[in-house]
Amino acid sequence: MRKKVIAGNWKMHKDIKETIELISGIKNGLTPNENREVIVCPPFTSLETAFALLKESNIGLGAQNMHFEDSGAFTGEISASMLKSVGCKYVILGHSERRNVFGEADEMINKKMLKALNSGLNPIFCVGETLEQRENGTTNSIIENQIRKGLDSISAQQLENTIIAYEPVWAIGTGKTATPDQAQEVHKFIRTLIADIYDEKTAGSLIIQYGGSVKPENSSELLNQPDIDGALVGGACLKPDLFLGIINSI
């Protein structure tokens, strides 16, 4: 049985003081549950502080991005080894904001995926369509293209350490949420595609999260869908009570 994995993407929020307050609130309200995993992904400046606070907990630590080179003249970038040195186990790659705001192409995301996996980091690999693409009926072809290119040269064994997050771009930070049926339909398509690229066993064990305005009011219905294995949470992860409401809905 696949675990439910709830990850919080803090984006560009929270300084050190606010990081301490948020993580303390999450830790204090978390109830034991062997059937789920919780991950927090603060900004780079808070990773070391977060790791120190999380040492005695079962909460995993992730970063929001990384470069595909080990080192070099890449001003403002962070390498996989740097992330590991501050205790990261996970890294979000291919988020729609990296694709659409910062212009990251599938080929670059694939390089990052390979570097993360070869460095011992577990990527949370994001895919998703825009509102225009959904309305013109190309959702599945967009998702398939992102997955095939993003997972190029990645083995089935490496995929065991990968989480895929389906995030419809039109539902991120907009207050709009895909209906449980809409989300399940795309999650099932992704799992079927993974079975085609790899095999049924690999597809059956893959964790596929949903992201896009997830909140306590809708999390239970979304997480009860057969192919939805968790959530990549944005705005609601910035307040302990909201994030815990989603986590504890499992």
Beta strands, then each sheet from edge to edge (+ up, - down):
strand 1: 4-9
strand 2: 36-41
strand 3: 59-63
strand 4: 90-93
strand 5: 122-127
strand 6: 163-166
strand 7: 207-210
strand 8: 230-233
sheet 1: 7+ 6+ 5+ 4+ 3+ 2+ 1+ 8+
end
